[in-house]
Each structure stands twice: as C-alpha cells, then as structure tokens.
C-alpha cells in the first residue's frame, strides 16, 4: 500500500529554503520523493544545501529568488515550469522578523517586512495559481505565525500584521480557487528554534518557552512535518485552514 504521505513524482518550490524551517521542509519533501527547488536570496547557503541533498541522492536544485520583487518571483515559477513541465507545490516560507515597537519602525523597515512577508506571499500565489489553474491541480502552503492570530505586548506589529494578512489571503484564495483544483492552506508556528529568533538571546527564549505548556520551543522539523502533511494526499479534505503549531500556547 502506497504511503499517503508520499510526494513521489511531484515538483515543489520552497521559498526561503536555504535555512531554518525552509531547510527542514526541503529535507522532508525530498525524503517523501519530491523534486525540490530551493528558492532563496542567499545563493551561497542555498548552493550548499543543494550539494548536501544531491550527495545524499535527492533531487534538489537551488535558484535565486527575491520574493519581494514580483518579476523575480515570476521568473522563478517560469523556470520551474520550463525545466520540469509543472509546479505541483509552492511553499511560501520566506519571512523576516524585526523586533521593534511601532514608534521605532521606520518607513523602510515597514516596507521591507511587508514586502517580504506579505507581498512575497501574494506574488508567489499569483504566479503559481496562473499555472495551477491550467492544470486544474496544485497545492500552496503559506507560512503564517501564531503572531497572526494572537495579540502580544511585544514588539513586531508589522510582522504580526503581515502574518494575519497571510491567513486571510489563504482563506479567500481557497474560496476562489478550490473549484480550480488548487488546495491552499497555511501553518502558524509558535516561536521556533531558527536563526531568525536566535538573536533574541537565550534568556528571552527561555522566558518564551516557560509560557508554552510543553515547556519548550518548536523545532524546524516539527513545522516541516505539518507542511508535508498539507502537501500530501493525507490532507485531501483540508482547505483554507491554518494549522497551529505552538506547543499548546493557546491553552494558557
């Protein structure tokens, strides 16, 4: 009996795939049998991951993409389709987090965070859906955050606002595109042990972990497991949902 978690024969594009949660998704998809395109702005890191995965026998390729630039994202999608003939799965994973309160957020910082987190998700969905509509088949998974669903007395209102908007986009596109054979969902991780949050320092991270019922932070591979589930046939009747991955934080 074939595993319902297999991605054998499928082509996936993972943005921000060179590190953190994106890297874990690349690995999970590869193990599940997908041909994975590692999309990132850091080609040195993406290239290292490509070589590592290829040496292990997986089908991976790294390409440059600036998700905040619609033309760059369009070219990335076009490249995948021209080379592999299709795009089955898009994971909009790229994100940036800057811990500033609203009075300290400059126009440039606002534009950067919204440009990468929200605009990048929109550009990716738009480009992928154009192709997926023609095939009447496809899967998109957006990387939201618990910050898009909960309010905190912490800095980062621009980050949380973009993640809330991504959740809304996921819902609206589901209503519009499900009849075209396109399944769209999101995941909302809690604080996860990645380079992006490491700068907060061990004491801050310990304080955050203490508020989680499981008494620890998430691991990238745990988030990737949920993304794999949403990409696989195991989630065939799930659409427009945002899966919470926060160790029970909502229970407090």
Residue frames as qw, qx, qy, qz and C-alpha x, y, z in Angstrom:
[[0.000, 0.888, 0.459, 0.000, 0.00, 0.00, 0.00],
 [0.416, 0.483, -0.024, 0.770, 1.43, 3.36, -1.02],
 [0.301, -0.386, -0.467, 0.736, 2.03, 5.85, 1.78],
 [0.097, 0.874, 0.460, 0.120, -0.45, 8.73, 1.88],
 [0.288, -0.874, 0.082, 0.384, 2.48, 10.99, 2.77],
 [0.653, 0.002, 0.454, 0.606, 4.42, 10.36, -0.43],
 [0.246, 0.825, -0.030, -0.508, 5.24, 13.20, -2.83],
 [0.575, -0.099, 0.674, 0.452, 6.76, 10.87, -5.42],
 [0.398, 0.434, 0.599, 0.542, 6.94, 12.48, -8.86],
 [0.022, -0.939, -0.344, 0.001, 5.89, 15.90, -7.66],
 [0.478, 0.361, -0.067, 0.798, 7.76, 19.18, -8.13],
 [0.380, -0.829, -0.370, 0.177, 7.91, 21.62, -5.22],
 [0.328, 0.581, -0.135, 0.733, 9.28, 25.14, -4.85],
 [0.570, -0.658, -0.397, 0.292, 10.19, 26.20, -1.30],
 [0.196, 0.820, -0.094, 0.529, 10.99, 29.87, -0.78],
 [0.320, -0.738, 0.459, -0.378, 13.48, 30.72, 1.92],
 [0.981, -0.038, -0.150, -0.114, 14.53, 27.10, 1.56],
 [0.556, 0.537, -0.510, 0.376, 18.18, 27.53, 2.45],
 [0.175, 0.210, -0.705, 0.655, 17.84, 27.61, 6.23],
 [0.357, -0.054, 0.481, -0.799, 15.56, 27.19, 9.21],
 [0.660, 0.267, 0.561, -0.422, 12.05, 25.91, 8.62],
 [0.636, 0.632, -0.225, -0.381, 12.55, 26.14, 4.86],
 [0.194, 0.509, -0.838, -0.026, 15.57, 23.86, 5.00],
 [0.377, -0.035, 0.860, -0.342, 13.60, 21.37, 7.09],
 [0.701, 0.472, 0.257, -0.470, 10.77, 21.45, 4.53],
 [0.474, 0.629, -0.556, -0.267, 13.27, 20.82, 1.72],
 [0.022, -0.321, 0.938, -0.128, 14.53, 17.76, 3.55],
 [0.519, 0.176, 0.703, -0.453, 11.05, 16.44, 4.41],
 [0.681, 0.571, 0.004, -0.459, 9.81, 16.86, 0.85],
 [0.343, 0.585, -0.714, -0.176, 12.93, 15.23, -0.57],
 [0.208, -0.166, 0.936, -0.230, 12.61, 12.20, 1.68],
 [0.591, 0.367, 0.542, -0.471, 8.96, 11.96, 0.59],
 [0.622, 0.239, 0.656, 0.355, 10.11, 11.70, -3.03],
 [0.312, 0.914, 0.221, -0.138, 9.60, 15.19, -4.43],
 [0.590, 0.309, 0.083, 0.741, 11.94, 17.06, -6.73],
 [0.285, -0.845, -0.320, 0.319, 12.58, 20.19, -4.70],
 [0.408, 0.617, 0.032, 0.672, 13.64, 23.63, -5.91],
 [0.487, -0.541, -0.342, 0.594, 15.35, 25.59, -3.14],
 [0.204, 0.781, 0.238, 0.540, 14.41, 29.23, -3.68],
 [0.536, -0.682, -0.208, 0.451, 16.40, 31.81, -1.76],
 [0.207, 0.969, -0.100, 0.090, 18.18, 35.15, -1.96],
 [0.375, -0.712, 0.592, 0.052, 21.27, 33.65, -0.27],
 [0.843, 0.415, -0.295, -0.173, 22.70, 31.57, -3.09],
 [0.198, 0.526, -0.781, 0.271, 25.79, 30.58, -1.12],
 [0.435, -0.141, 0.737, -0.497, 23.70, 28.90, 1.57],
 [0.819, 0.313, 0.140, -0.460, 21.19, 27.55, -0.97],
 [0.624, 0.553, -0.544, -0.093, 24.02, 26.10, -3.04],
 [0.044, -0.394, 0.854, -0.338, 25.49, 24.37, 0.00],
 [0.640, 0.060, 0.579, -0.501, 22.13, 22.77, 0.75],
 [0.784, 0.477, -0.173, -0.357, 21.72, 21.72, -2.89],
 [0.413, 0.520, -0.745, 0.070, 25.10, 19.97, -2.82],
 [0.274, -0.241, 0.809, -0.460, 24.35, 18.32, 0.51],
 [0.745, 0.212, 0.386, -0.501, 20.99, 16.99, -0.65],
 [0.716, 0.544, -0.355, -0.256, 22.32, 15.88, -4.03],
 [0.176, 0.485, -0.838, 0.177, 25.14, 13.96, -2.38],
 [0.431, -0.045, 0.775, -0.461, 22.50, 12.09, -0.39],
 [0.163, 0.166, 0.911, 0.340, 20.77, 11.12, -3.61],
 [0.221, 0.686, 0.571, -0.392, 17.88, 13.59, -3.53],
 [0.378, 0.504, 0.461, 0.625, 16.70, 15.67, -6.49],
 [0.199, -0.846, -0.273, 0.412, 17.27, 19.26, -5.40],
 [0.486, 0.425, 0.201, 0.737, 18.22, 22.45, -7.19],
 [0.239, -0.637, -0.299, 0.669, 18.86, 25.97, -5.87],
 [0.306, 0.595, 0.382, 0.637, 17.67, 29.11, -7.66],
 [0.162, -0.098, -0.255, 0.948, 17.87, 32.78, -6.80],
 [0.140, -0.678, -0.601, -0.399, 14.59, 34.48, -5.90],
 [0.027, 0.000, -0.356, 0.934, 13.85, 37.83, -4.29],
 [0.020, -0.522, -0.852, -0.016, 10.26, 37.24, -3.20],
 [0.009, -0.693, -0.315, 0.648, 9.70, 40.96, -2.61],
 [0.130, 0.444, -0.451, -0.763, 10.24, 41.52, -6.35],
 [0.775, 0.323, 0.363, -0.404, 7.28, 40.26, -8.40],
 [0.625, 0.643, -0.389, -0.211, 9.40, 39.91, -11.54],
 [0.035, 0.489, -0.857, 0.156, 11.96, 37.79, -9.68],
 [0.547, 0.018, 0.740, -0.392, 9.22, 35.53, -8.33],
 [0.763, 0.506, 0.063, -0.398, 7.56, 35.23, -11.74],
 [0.448, 0.633, -0.624, -0.100, 10.88, 34.19, -13.27],
 [0.224, -0.324, 0.882, -0.261, 11.40, 31.56, -10.57],
 [0.696, 0.240, 0.547, -0.399, 8.00, 29.99, -11.25],
 [0.678, 0.646, -0.182, -0.301, 8.57, 30.18, -15.01],
 [0.154, 0.592, -0.791, -0.003, 11.96, 28.49, -14.64],
 [0.443, -0.111, 0.841, -0.291, 10.48, 25.59, -12.69],
 [0.733, 0.440, 0.357, -0.377, 7.71, 25.07, -15.23],
 [0.543, 0.709, -0.389, -0.226, 10.05, 25.32, -18.22],
 [0.076, 0.521, -0.846, 0.077, 12.54, 22.86, -16.71],
 [0.204, -0.028, 0.943, -0.263, 10.22, 20.34, -15.09],
 [0.186, -0.264, -0.757, -0.568, 7.00, 20.90, -17.01],
 [0.488, -0.655, -0.490, -0.305, 4.92, 21.66, -13.94],
 [0.016, 0.336, -0.574, 0.746, 4.75, 23.02, -10.41],
 [0.517, -0.396, -0.748, -0.129, 2.78, 20.85, -8.02],
 [0.550, -0.684, -0.401, 0.261, 3.56, 22.51, -4.69],
 [0.239, 0.640, -0.162, 0.712, 4.52, 26.02, -3.62],
 [0.579, -0.586, -0.438, 0.360, 5.58, 26.72, -0.05],
 [0.109, 0.817, -0.026, 0.566, 5.64, 30.45, 0.68],
 [0.769, -0.426, -0.341, 0.333, 8.09, 30.21, 3.56],
 [0.445, 0.293, -0.142, 0.834, 10.33, 33.28, 3.23],
 [0.339, -0.868, -0.332, -0.145, 9.88, 35.72, 6.10],
 [0.388, 0.350, -0.358, 0.774, 11.62, 38.39, 8.12],
 [0.516, -0.742, -0.426, 0.045, 11.11, 39.32, 11.78],
 [0.314, 0.392, -0.269, 0.822, 12.35, 42.58, 13.31],
 [0.427, -0.592, -0.625, 0.277, 11.58, 43.29, 16.98],
 [0.129, 0.103, -0.087, 0.982, 10.66, 46.96, 17.06],
 [0.120, 0.609, 0.637, -0.458, 7.72, 48.77, 18.63],
 [0.404, 0.751, 0.480, 0.206, 5.61, 50.86, 16.29],
 [0.049, -0.985, 0.028, 0.161, 7.25, 54.17, 17.23],
 [0.389, -0.616, 0.569, 0.382, 10.64, 52.75, 16.25],
 [0.662, 0.289, 0.640, 0.264, 9.57, 51.27, 12.93],
 [0.013, -0.477, 0.304, 0.825, 10.86, 53.34, 10.02],
 [0.694, 0.505, -0.021, -0.512, 9.13, 53.54, 6.66],
 [0.402, 0.529, -0.727, -0.173, 11.98, 51.49, 5.20],
 [0.135, -0.154, 0.940, -0.272, 11.58, 48.77, 7.81],
 [0.608, 0.323, 0.462, -0.560, 7.81, 48.65, 7.30],
 [0.642, 0.572, -0.290, -0.420, 8.30, 48.30, 3.54],
 [0.209, 0.441, -0.873, -0.016, 10.89, 45.56, 4.00],
 [0.297, 0.000, 0.880, -0.371, 8.78, 43.42, 6.33],
 [0.639, 0.455, 0.360, -0.505, 5.55, 43.82, 4.37],
 [0.483, 0.628, -0.463, -0.399, 7.41, 43.45, 1.07],
 [0.166, 0.322, -0.932, -0.003, 8.93, 40.10, 2.02],
 [0.241, 0.091, 0.880, -0.400, 6.25, 38.58, 4.23],
 [0.492, 0.516, 0.517, -0.474, 3.01, 39.70, 2.63],
 [0.475, 0.681, -0.269, -0.488, 3.82, 40.93, -0.86],
 [0.054, 0.422, -0.887, -0.182, 6.06, 37.92, -1.37],
 [0.372, 0.185, 0.882, -0.224, 3.23, 35.55, -0.49],
 [0.523, 0.652, 0.252, -0.488, 0.89, 37.40, -2.85],
 [0.321, 0.659, -0.540, -0.414, 3.40, 37.34, -5.71],
 [0.102, -0.231, 0.966, 0.054, 4.01, 33.63, -5.20],
 [0.454, 0.369, 0.741, -0.329, 0.32, 32.74, -5.04],
 [0.489, 0.698, 0.010, -0.522, -0.47, 34.82, -8.11],
 [0.250, 0.576, -0.701, -0.338, 2.31, 33.28, -10.22],
 [0.163, -0.095, 0.980, -0.059, 1.61, 29.72, -9.08],
 [0.492, 0.430, 0.608, -0.452, -2.16, 29.94, -9.47],
 [0.464, 0.624, -0.281, -0.563, -1.82, 31.09, -13.09],
 [0.262, 0.359, -0.874, -0.195, -0.08, 27.79, -13.83],
 [0.174, 0.054, 0.930, -0.318, -2.11, 25.60, -11.49],
 [0.553, 0.425, 0.273, -0.663, -5.40, 26.79, -12.96],
 [0.521, 0.481, -0.536, -0.457, -4.34, 25.49, -16.36],
 [0.280, 0.183, -0.941, 0.043, -3.55, 22.07, -14.89],
 [0.685, -0.439, -0.182, -0.552, -6.55, 22.25, -12.53],
 [0.892, -0.284, -0.290, 0.196, -4.25, 20.92, -9.89],
 [0.378, 0.528, -0.372, 0.664, -1.86, 22.29, -7.30],
 [0.641, -0.616, -0.408, 0.208, -1.07, 22.90, -3.66],
 [0.201, 0.654, -0.221, 0.695, 0.03, 26.10, -1.92],
 [0.656, -0.550, -0.438, 0.274, 1.12, 26.29, 1.71],
 [0.095, 0.807, -0.105, 0.573, 1.68, 29.67, 3.35],
 [0.584, -0.121, -0.562, 0.573, 3.94, 30.10, 6.37],
 [0.278, -0.813, -0.162, -0.486, 1.94, 32.24, 8.77],
 [0.288, 0.233, -0.643, 0.671, 2.58, 32.60, 12.51],
 [0.318, -0.583, -0.703, 0.253, 0.81, 32.49, 15.84],
 [0.165, -0.337, -0.119, 0.919, 1.53, 36.24, 15.78],
 [0.193, -0.115, -0.500, -0.836, -1.10, 36.50, 13.07],
 [0.504, -0.445, -0.682, -0.289, -3.74, 35.03, 15.40],
 [0.564, -0.613, -0.436, 0.340, -2.78, 36.29, 18.85],
 [0.068, 0.904, -0.071, 0.417, -2.01, 39.73, 20.27],
 [0.770, -0.214, -0.311, 0.514, 1.15, 40.22, 22.33],
 [0.201, -0.975, 0.020, 0.094, 2.53, 43.07, 24.42],
 [0.697, -0.282, 0.391, 0.531, 5.74, 42.62, 22.45],
 [0.128, 0.632, -0.330, -0.689, 7.42, 44.42, 19.54],
 [0.199, -0.068, 0.876, 0.434, 6.78, 43.37, 15.97],
 [0.489, 0.506, 0.441, -0.558, 3.36, 44.72, 14.99],
 [0.440, 0.579, -0.416, -0.547, 4.44, 44.88, 11.35],
 [0.099, 0.224, -0.964, -0.107, 5.44, 41.20, 11.39],
 [0.260, 0.264, 0.852, -0.369, 2.22, 40.08, 13.09],
 [0.472, 0.563, 0.132, -0.665, 0.08, 42.19, 10.74],
 [0.381, 0.455, -0.656, -0.466, 1.61, 40.55, 7.69],
 [0.027, 0.050, -0.997, 0.052, 1.01, 37.09, 9.12],
 [0.377, 0.417, 0.620, -0.547, -2.63, 37.89, 9.86],
 [0.475, 0.582, -0.197, -0.629, -3.00, 39.11, 6.29],
 [0.210, 0.321, -0.885, -0.266, -1.48, 35.86, 5.00],
 [0.204, 0.194, 0.915, -0.290, -4.08, 33.87, 6.92],
 [0.451, 0.577, 0.291, -0.615, -6.83, 35.98, 5.39],
 [0.359, 0.541, -0.553, -0.522, -5.31, 35.52, 1.92],
 [0.017, -0.117, 0.992, 0.041, -5.27, 31.76, 2.46],
 [0.341, 0.399, 0.740, -0.421, -8.98, 31.73, 3.27],
 [0.441, 0.654, 0.036, -0.613, -10.07, 33.99, 0.43],
 [0.274, 0.487, -0.713, -0.423, -8.00, 32.18, -2.19],
 [0.192, 0.037, 0.976, -0.097, -9.41, 28.87, -1.01],
 [0.453, 0.548, 0.518, -0.475, -12.95, 30.07, -1.72],
 [0.414, 0.723, -0.210, -0.512, -11.86, 31.37, -5.12],
 [0.305, 0.574, -0.717, -0.252, -9.54, 28.60, -6.29],
 [0.508, -0.141, 0.823, -0.211, -10.73, 25.29, -4.81],
 [0.761, 0.475, 0.335, -0.288, -13.03, 24.73, -7.79],
 [0.506, 0.757, -0.396, -0.119, -9.92, 25.01, -9.98],
 [0.949, 0.023, -0.279, 0.146, -8.33, 22.06, -8.20],
 [0.349, 0.523, -0.439, 0.642, -5.97, 24.19, -6.10],
 [0.687, -0.586, -0.416, 0.107, -5.64, 23.36, -2.40],
 [0.218, 0.613, -0.274, 0.708, -4.40, 26.23, -0.24],
 [0.696, -0.637, -0.325, 0.070, -3.61, 26.07, 3.47],
 [0.123, 0.776, -0.386, 0.484, -1.29, 27.66, 6.00],
 [0.734, -0.304, -0.502, 0.342, 0.63, 26.77, 9.12],
 [0.165, -0.875, 0.095, -0.445, 1.10, 29.06, 12.10],
 [0.720, 0.006, -0.527, 0.451, 4.21, 28.15, 14.08],
 [0.472, -0.875, -0.061, 0.084, 4.91, 29.42, 17.53],
 [0.048, -0.867, 0.492, 0.067, 8.44, 30.51, 18.38],
 [0.982, 0.164, 0.020, 0.090, 10.70, 28.02, 16.60],
 [0.583, -0.613, 0.335, 0.415, 14.43, 27.49, 17.05],
 [0.691, 0.578, 0.227, 0.370, 15.76, 29.10, 13.88],
 [0.496, 0.068, -0.027, 0.865, 18.39, 31.70, 13.06],
 [0.074, -0.623, -0.302, -0.718, 15.63, 34.31, 12.84],
 [0.581, -0.744, -0.175, -0.280, 14.76, 34.07, 16.53],
 [0.813, -0.126, -0.298, 0.484, 18.22, 33.20, 17.88],
 [0.283, 0.444, -0.123, 0.841, 19.10, 36.90, 18.10],
 [0.500, -0.708, -0.172, -0.468, 16.64, 37.32, 20.94],
 [0.023, 0.546, -0.694, 0.468, 19.15, 35.66, 23.24],
 [0.414, -0.070, -0.903, 0.092, 18.93, 32.59, 25.49],
 [0.029, 0.196, 0.650, -0.734, 17.22, 34.34, 28.42],
 [0.469, 0.225, -0.050, -0.852, 14.45, 35.74, 26.25],
 [0.583, 0.105, -0.702, -0.395, 13.92, 32.41, 24.53],
 [0.250, -0.088, -0.891, 0.368, 13.83, 30.65, 27.91],
 [0.242, 0.215, 0.416, -0.850, 11.16, 33.09, 29.06],
 [0.579, 0.193, -0.347, -0.713, 9.08, 32.39, 25.95],
 [0.489, 0.061, -0.865, -0.092, 9.44, 28.63, 26.42],
 [0.023, -0.084, -0.786, 0.612, 8.20, 28.86, 30.01],
 [0.468, 0.227, 0.183, -0.835, 4.86, 30.19, 28.75],
 [0.603, 0.188, -0.617, -0.469, 4.37, 27.17, 26.48],
 [0.860, -0.298, 0.185, -0.371, 2.53, 24.21, 28.07],
 [0.959, 0.171, -0.154, 0.166, 5.10, 21.82, 26.54],
 [0.521, -0.796, 0.180, 0.252, 7.81, 23.99, 28.15],
 [0.545, -0.230, 0.496, 0.635, 9.96, 24.25, 25.06],
 [0.316, 0.599, -0.216, -0.703, 10.19, 25.98, 21.69],
 [0.883, 0.391, 0.190, -0.178, 9.35, 24.34, 18.39],
 [0.489, -0.359, 0.622, 0.495, 11.88, 22.66, 16.14],
 [0.315, 0.453, -0.415, -0.723, 12.02, 23.28, 12.37],
 [0.161, 0.054, -0.946, -0.275, 11.47, 19.60, 11.57],
 [0.146, 0.411, 0.806, -0.401, 8.22, 19.67, 13.57],
 [0.348, 0.608, 0.067, -0.711, 6.89, 22.51, 11.43],
 [0.233, 0.382, -0.719, -0.532, 8.10, 20.76, 8.29],
 [0.097, 0.138, 0.985, -0.046, 6.13, 17.65, 9.26],
 [0.315, 0.599, 0.533, -0.508, 2.91, 19.66, 9.22],
 [0.299, 0.619, -0.324, -0.650, 3.82, 21.22, 5.88],
 [0.069, 0.185, -0.934, -0.298, 4.43, 17.73, 4.46],
 [0.228, 0.375, 0.852, -0.286, 1.04, 16.63, 5.76],
 [0.350, 0.688, 0.224, -0.594, -0.66, 19.55, 4.00],
 [0.237, 0.556, -0.577, -0.549, 1.23, 18.84, 0.78],
 [0.037, -0.090, 0.987, 0.126, 0.31, 15.15, 0.79],
 [0.457, -0.266, -0.631, -0.567, -2.90, 13.31, -0.02],
 [0.338, -0.298, -0.786, 0.424, -3.35, 12.73, 3.71],
 [0.024, 0.431, 0.342, -0.835, -4.85, 16.24, 3.91],
 [0.108, 0.242, 0.699, 0.664, -7.02, 15.95, 0.80],
 [0.190, -0.726, -0.612, -0.247, -10.12, 17.29, 2.57],
 [0.382, -0.666, -0.225, 0.600, -8.41, 20.19, 4.33],
 [0.369, 0.518, 0.318, 0.703, -8.72, 23.57, 2.62],
 [0.082, -0.770, -0.093, -0.626, -8.36, 27.16, 3.78],
 [0.743, -0.637, -0.197, 0.060, -7.16, 26.13, 7.20],
 [0.183, 0.743, -0.496, 0.412, -4.29, 27.41, 9.31],
 [0.861, -0.251, -0.424, 0.126, -2.74, 24.70, 11.46],
 [0.286, -0.870, 0.281, -0.287, -1.44, 25.94, 14.81],
 [0.861, 0.080, -0.375, 0.334, 1.93, 24.57, 15.92],
 [0.017, -0.740, 0.278, -0.612, 2.73, 26.23, 19.22],
 [0.353, 0.107, -0.815, 0.447, 3.04, 23.56, 21.91],
 [0.328, -0.600, -0.725, 0.086, -0.37, 24.38, 23.36],
 [0.209, 0.009, -0.187, 0.960, 0.24, 28.11, 23.85],
 [0.344, -0.367, -0.335, -0.797, -3.42, 28.93, 23.18],
 [0.619, -0.433, -0.655, -0.003, -4.36, 26.87, 26.21],
 [0.398, -0.193, -0.436, 0.784, -2.83, 29.43, 28.59]]
